[in-house]
Amino acid sequence: MLSERDWNLVRHATGLAESLGEHDDHTVVSAAYDETGEIVTGVNAYHFTGGPCAELVLLGRAAERAVPVRVETIVAVMKGNGAVISPCGRCRQVLFDYHQETRVVVHGPNGLESVGIRELLPHAFDWHAYEPGGPGPALHMHPAYLDAVRAGTKTTTVRVHDPVSPGPVRLVFDHGDGTSTRIDAVVTEVRAASLRELTDEDARRDGFDDRQALLEALEFHYPGIAPATQVDVVHFETTR
């Protein structure tokens, strides 16, 4: 179910789509709220060489107002039947690159709903993370560890089949309501070990009382691990 504000965005796009007439070169309207709350729109330009989608035209128009472009919520509507359609793969990647907090209106099983662009592109390539001086790749952690990381009582994480290199990272804690918390950090050391080689000191750095508590947590996160399982002990320091 949409908020009244997002429903107004859909109505705006639908009204513009109805005004396009019968011309086959322009069949989709996109509308979005920019970061000021104003509505910006775009209309596709169909062409066999790959004319731009309505969402991409919209981003170009949004650049007239502010650069870098930021859009809060975006929707695409097809003329004729007024159907809300999901962005194509290229548009999803572009929206992800422009602003990863963008929400997209799609037609879900219970009607129209607003979802995050990350949900539409769950394994996106984030090129910003690998730029020199960039924020670093994401290192996901269970939200139960958020308070310990913030308090500084958890300064390591033990990973299985999750390669991590020294350097900047973003610690990402995904919550059950679809939101996430991100903390900037730097990986200072990565030590390879087997599960049987983990010590009480490793456990304390990971925020646990002793080795047994750490092993139980690892079994929860990685069912089926064995004493010979190879792990990486990742040391990190938060930067804010």
C-alpha positions in Angstrom: 0.0 0.0 0.0 1.3 3.4 -0.9 1.4 6.6 1.1 -0.9 9.4 -0.1 2.2 11.2 -1.2 3.4 8.4 -3.4 -0.1 7.8 -4.7 -0.1 11.4 -5.8 3.1 10.7 -7.7 1.4 7.8 -9.6 -1.6 10.0 -10.4 0.7 12.7 -11.8 2.5 10.2 -14.0 -0.8 8.7 -15.1 -2.2 12.0 -16.1 0.8 12.8 -18.2 0.7 9.4 -19.8 -2.9 9.9 -20.8 -1.9 13.1 -22.6 0.7 11.5 -24.9 -1.8 10.6 -27.6 -1.3 7.8 -30.1 2.3 8.4 -31.1 4.2 5.1 -30.8 7.6 6.7 -30.1 6.5 7.9 -26.6 4.8 5.3 -24.6 6.0 5.6 -21.0 6.1 8.4 -18.4 8.3 8.5 -15.4 7.7 10.8 -12.4 9.8 11.2 -9.3 10.2 13.4 -6.2 13.6 15.1 -6.2 15.4 15.8 -2.9 13.5 19.1 -2.5 10.1 17.3 -2.7 9.3 18.7 -6.2 8.0 16.4 -8.9 10.2 15.9 -12.0 9.1 13.9 -15.1 10.5 12.2 -18.2 9.0 10.6 -21.3 10.8 7.8 -23.2 11.9 8.1 -26.8 11.5 4.8 -28.4 14.0 3.9 -31.2 15.3 0.7 -32.6 18.9 1.8 -31.7 18.0 1.8 -28.1 16.3 5.1 -27.3 16.3 6.2 -23.7 13.8 5.0 -21.2 11.6 7.5 -19.4 13.5 7.0 -16.1 16.8 8.1 -17.9 15.2 11.1 -19.5 13.9 12.0 -16.0 17.4 11.9 -14.5 18.6 14.2 -17.3 15.9 16.7 -16.5 16.5 16.4 -12.8 20.1 17.4 -13.5 18.8 20.8 -14.6 17.8 21.4 -11.0 20.7 19.9 -9.0 23.9 18.0 -9.6 24.5 15.3 -8.4 21.0 14.1 -9.2 19.0 12.7 -6.2 15.5 11.3 -6.5 13.6 10.0 -3.5 10.7 8.0 -5.1 10.2 7.2 -8.8 7.5 5.5 -10.8 7.0 4.6 -14.5 3.5 4.4 -16.1 2.6 3.0 -19.5 0.2 5.0 -21.6 -3.0 3.4 -22.9 -3.6 1.1 -20.0 -2.1 3.2 -17.2 -0.1 0.2 -15.9 2.7 0.9 -13.4 5.7 -0.9 -14.8 9.0 -1.9 -13.2 12.3 -0.3 -14.4 14.3 -2.4 -16.8 17.7 -3.8 -15.8 19.7 -0.9 -17.2 17.5 1.7 -15.4 17.8 -0.3 -12.1 21.6 -0.1 -12.4 21.6 3.6 -13.2 19.2 4.4 -10.3 21.4 2.3 -8.0 24.5 4.2 -9.2 22.9 7.6 -8.9 21.3 7.2 -5.5 21.1 3.9 -3.6 18.3 5.1 -1.3 15.9 5.7 -4.2 12.5 4.0 -3.8 10.6 2.6 -6.7 6.8 2.2 -7.1 6.1 -1.3 -8.4 3.0 -3.5 -8.7 3.3 -6.1 -5.9 1.1 -9.1 -5.0 -1.2 -6.8 -3.0 -1.2 -3.8 -5.3 1.1 -0.9 -5.7 4.0 -0.6 -3.2 7.2 1.3 -2.8 10.4 -0.7 -2.5 14.1 0.2 -2.3 16.2 0.0 -5.4 18.5 -2.4 -3.5 15.5 -4.8 -3.4 15.1 -4.6 -7.2 18.9 -5.1 -7.7 20.0 -7.2 -4.7 23.4 -8.1 -6.1 24.3 -4.9 -7.9 27.9 -4.0 -8.8 28.7 -0.9 -6.8 31.6 0.7 -8.6 31.8 3.6 -6.1 33.0 1.1 -3.5 36.1 0.3 -5.5 37.2 3.8 -6.4 40.4 5.2 -4.8 39.2 6.9 -1.7 35.8 5.4 -2.0 33.7 4.0 0.9 34.9 0.4 0.4 32.9 -2.7 -0.2 30.1 -3.8 2.1 30.8 -6.2 4.9 27.4 -7.5 6.2 26.9 -8.3 9.8 24.0 -9.6 11.9 22.1 -6.6 13.5 22.5 -8.3 16.9 26.1 -7.2 16.8 25.4 -3.5 16.1 25.5 -2.3 19.7 28.8 -4.2 20.4 30.4 -2.6 17.3 29.3 0.8 18.3 30.5 0.3 21.9 33.9 -0.9 20.6 33.6 -4.3 22.4 33.5 -6.1 19.0 36.5 -5.4 16.9 36.7 -8.6 14.8 34.4 -10.8 12.8 35.0 -14.4 11.7 34.0 -15.1 8.1 33.6 -18.3 6.2 33.9 -18.1 2.4 33.6 -14.3 2.5 36.9 -12.9 1.3 37.9 -9.5 2.8 41.0 -7.4 2.2 42.6 -4.8 4.4 41.3 -1.3 3.7 38.1 0.7 4.0 34.8 -1.1 4.3 31.2 -0.4 5.1 29.8 -2.5 8.0 26.2 -3.1 7.0 23.6 -4.3 9.5 20.3 -5.3 7.7 17.2 -5.0 9.9 14.0 -7.0 9.7 12.0 -4.0 8.6 14.0 -3.6 5.4 16.2 -0.7 6.7 19.9 -1.0 7.3 22.5 0.7 9.4 26.0 1.4 7.9 29.2 2.2 9.8 32.4 3.2 8.1 35.4 1.1 9.1 38.9 0.0 8.1 40.0 -3.6 8.0 43.5 -3.6 9.6 44.3 -7.3 9.5 43.0 -10.6 8.1 44.2 -13.8 9.7 43.5 -17.2 8.2 42.9 -20.1 10.6 40.9 -23.2 11.0 37.9 -23.3 13.4 39.8 -25.5 15.9 42.5 -22.8 16.1 40.3 -20.1 17.4 41.1 -19.0 20.9 39.4 -17.3 23.9 41.2 -14.1 22.9 39.6 -14.3 19.4 36.2 -14.7 21.1 36.7 -11.7 23.3 37.7 -9.5 20.4 34.6 -10.7 18.6 32.4 -9.6 21.6 31.9 -13.1 23.2 32.8 -14.3 26.7 34.8 -17.3 25.5 35.7 -19.6 22.6 32.7 -21.9 23.1 30.2 -19.0 22.8 32.0 -17.9 19.6 31.8 -21.4 18.2 28.1 -21.6 19.0 27.4 -18.3 17.2 29.4 -19.4 14.2 27.4 -22.7 14.0 24.3 -20.5 14.0 25.5 -18.4 11.1 27.2 -21.2 9.2 25.4 -24.5 9.8 27.5 -27.5 9.1 30.9 -26.1 9.8 33.5 -28.5 11.2 36.7 -28.1 13.3 38.8 -28.2 10.0 36.7 -25.4 8.3 38.9 -22.6 7.2 37.9 -19.1 8.4 39.2 -15.6 8.2 39.5 -13.6 11.4 38.9 -10.0 10.2 40.2 -7.2 12.5 38.6 -3.8 11.9 38.4 -0.3 13.4 35.4 2.0 13.0 36.1 5.4 11.6 33.0 7.2 12.9 
